Amino acid sequence: MKKVLITGAAGFIGSHLCDRFIREGYHVIGMDNLITGNLKNIEHLFPLEHFEYYHHDVSKFVHIPGNLDYILHFASPASPIDYLKMPIQTLKVGSLGTHNLLGLAKSKNARILIASTSEVYGDPLVHPQTEEYWGMAYHTYHGLETRIVRIFNTYGPRMRMEDGRVLPAFFTQAIRGEGLTVFGDGSQTRSFCYVDDLVEGIYRLLLSDYPYPVNLGNPSEITILEFAQEILRLVGNSKAFIDYRPLPVDDPKQRKPDISKAQSLLQWEPGVNRSEGLEKTYAYFASIVDK
């Protein structure tokens, strides 16, 4: 049985990765320090024979006994609000944490996949964004097998409603009958990928032979205003409304992935349309938001 370590296991994407690898027949070791993760996301896995949980901060030395085949590094605060609240922890997990896990991968002769964010593209001059635009170069050291996934806006059940990103904010505000915060005139664009599609792409990338960054996201682009209107129609709370606010200086005007590499290398593209994904996500938020 193959063994995989998933850091950030109690987080939004990490918990879905744990589910997927359990279904695929792996022995899964989930690791999280719960700085933003929530054990409720993985508590259904605790009774399983082939799931282990380690409460640990990967910024400190990481030890896993026995063999290890794969490492997926998803341990990082993942929203702008988190970055502002926890800048030092975010820097440490991205530097020291990655360093520690690379060392672990080397000692175990394991393949490691590292999560990167589309925020590296900033407010892009190139649209849609390719992996080569304003990116980072990764190289294989010591013969280590590395994979890099560059993640664009992803949504689905288990998102934290307080993390400050567009979709959780809109759902929370709409369910509570509040104003949906739209910055500027709402003409800035985003593209939203359902979490199951992202996990499928990550799984294929891990098992591929490609060592450089690969974009994963949904190229179906929508303006923020149109997205807010979709949420209002879905939730149907007559008290909710659009609340226009001044546009922040650093708010990207466009965000859309070029997924041609994922299509050609992994035969991957999103399969869940936005209306289907939003229905599932709304059901989740309706169950957790205090009205």
N, C-alpha and C positions, 0 to 999 in steps of 0.2 A: 504494500500500500504506500503510495506517495504521500509525503508529509509536506505541508505548506504552513509558513508563518505569515499571518496577516496582521500588520500593525495598524493602529487606528480601528481595531475590529469592532468597537462599540459605537462607531460613528455611522453616519448616513450611508456612505458608499461602502465602507469597510464591513458593515454588518450584512449588506446584500452580497458582498463577495464571500463572506463566510458561508452563507446559505448556498451559494452556487457551488463552491468547492466541496461542501458536504454532499450535495446532490450528485456531484461527479465522482464520488467515492474516495475522496482524499481524507487523510487525517489532518484536521485543521487545528492549529494553535493560534488563538486570538490573543492579541496583546494590546492593552490600552491603559493609560493612566487616568482616564475619565475626566480630563480637564475640559473637554467639550463633548465627549462620548457619553452614552447612556446605556447602562446594563440592560435596560428593558428591551433594547434593540436585539440582544442576543440571548436573553434568558431562556428562550425556547430551545436553544442548542445545548444548554448545560446538562440535561439528562443523557445526551448522546455519548456513546462509547468513544467515538472518534472526534470529539471536540474537547479541547483544553482551553482554559483562560488564564492568562498571566496578567496580573495588575502590575504594570511596570512602565517607567518613563524611558523611552529609547534614547534619550539624550545621555543616559548613563549606560555603562557597559551592559551588553545583552548576551546572556548565556542561555542556550537551548541544549539540553542533553540529547545525545543520540544523533541519528542521521537527520538531514534536512534537505529536501529537494528544491523547494522554491521559497522565495521571500517576496511579499508584496508590501511595499512601504507606503502606507496611507495615513501615517500618524502625523497630522498637522492640523492646527486650527485652520479653518477653510473659508472664512468669510471676512469681509472688510472690518466688521465690528470686532471680530476676534483679534485681527491683526493690531487694531488700535488698543484693545484692552490688554493684549498679551504679546507685545512685540518681541520681548527677549525670549519667551518660550517658543515663539514661532521661528525665530532665527536659530535657536538651539536645535530644535527638532529637524530643521531643514539642513543644518550643517553637521553638528555632532551626531544627531540621530542617523543621518545618512551615512556618515563615516563609520559609525558603530555597526550598522547593518551591512555595509560593504565588507567590513572586516569579518563579520559572521559568515557572509556568503563565501568569502575566500576560504575560511577555515573549514567550512562544510562542503565546499565545491558545489554550492547551490546557485541556481539562476535567480537573479533579483530583478524585480520590476519596480520602478520608482515613479510615483505620481508627480506630475508637474501641472501647472495651472496655465490656462490661456491668458491670465493676467500678465504674463511675461510680454505679451504683444502690446500692452499699453493701449493708447488711443491710436489705432492702426492707420498707417498711410496706404497699406496694401490691403485689398479686400476682394474676396475672402482671404483669411490669414492662412498662409502655408507654414509648414514646420520650419522653413529656412528664414522666415521673416522675423527679425529681431529676436532670435532664439538663442539657445545655448548649445554648445558642442559637447557631446559626451564621448568618451573613448573607453575602450576596454583595457583595463590594467590587469596584469598578472594572469591573463587568459580568462578573466571573469566574464561570465555571460550576463549582460545587462540589457534591460528593456526599459524604454521611457514612454509613458503615456501622457499626452498633453490634453487635459480635460477642459471641455467647454461647459457652459451652463447645463447642469443636470438637475433633475427634479424627481420627486416620487415620495412614497411613504417613508417615514422615519426622518425626514428633514426636521431640523429644529426651528420652531416658529419664531424664536427670538434671535436668529442668527443674522438678521439684517439684509438678507438677499431678497431680490424682487418677489419671487414667487411665495415664499413663506409670509412675507409682509402683506402682500395682496390678499392671500387667503385669510390670514388672521384679521385684517381690517374689514374685509367683506363680510365674514361670518359675524363679526361683532357689530356690524352696521356703522362702521367708521369710514373716514375718507381714505381712499386708496392713494398713497403718496406717489405722484407723478412729477418728476423733475423736468423743468423747462416745459416745452409743448408736447413732450412725449414722443418726439419723432426719432429719437435714438433707437437703434435696433438691437435685439438680442435673438439668440436661437436656443431652444430648449430641448434637451435630450432626456428621454425617460430612462430611469436608472437601470431597468432590465436590459435595455439596448447597450448602455455603457458597459455593464458587467460582461455582456457577451463579447464586446470588443476587447476588453481587458483580457478576458480568458484566451481569446484567439491570439492576441499579441504576445502574451506570456509564452505560449507554445510555439510561436513563430521563430524564425531565425534572424529577425531584423533588430539590430542593436541601437538604432537611432530614434529620435522622437517621432511619435505618430499622433496626429490629432484624432480625438474621438469626440464627436458631438453631432448635433442635428443641424444640417445646413438650411433647414426651413426657417427663414428669417421673418420676424414680426416686430412692429414698433411697440414700444412700451405702452403707448396709449391704447393701441389695439388689444394688447395683452390684458391690460386692466379691464377693458370692456368685455373681453371674453370671460374673465373671472366674475365680473358683476352679473353677467347673464347666467353663468353656471350656478352661482351661489343664490341668486334671486332674493337677496335681502334689500327691501325697498329703502331702507335707511342709509345704505352705503352709497358713496358718491366718489367722483374723481376730485382729489385735492391737489391742485397744482402748486408746486414749490419752485423757487429759483434753482436753476441748473448748477450743480457743483462744477468747479473748474476742471476737475480731473475725470469727469464722467465720460467714458468712451462713447463716441457717437455711433459706432458700429461694432458688432461682434458676430462673426459668422465663420465657422471652420471650413477650410478646404479639406475634405476627407478623401481626396483622390488616392492618397497613399494607403489609407485603410481599406478602400475599395479594391485596389489592385493587389496589395500584399496580403490582406486578411480576408478578402471577399466579404467585407462587412459594410453594412450601412444600417441606419435606424429602421426599425420595422413598426414601432408603436406610434400611431399618429397622435397629434397633440390633444385632440378631443378625448380620445380614449385614456391617455395618460393623465389628463387633468381630472377626469371623473374619478379615477382611482386615488389620486392625490387629494382631491376634495374630500372623499370619504374618510381618509386618514385625518386630515385637519379638522373635520367636523367632529371627530371623536375625541380630539385632545384640546381644542380651543375652548377656554372658559368664556361663555357668551355674556 
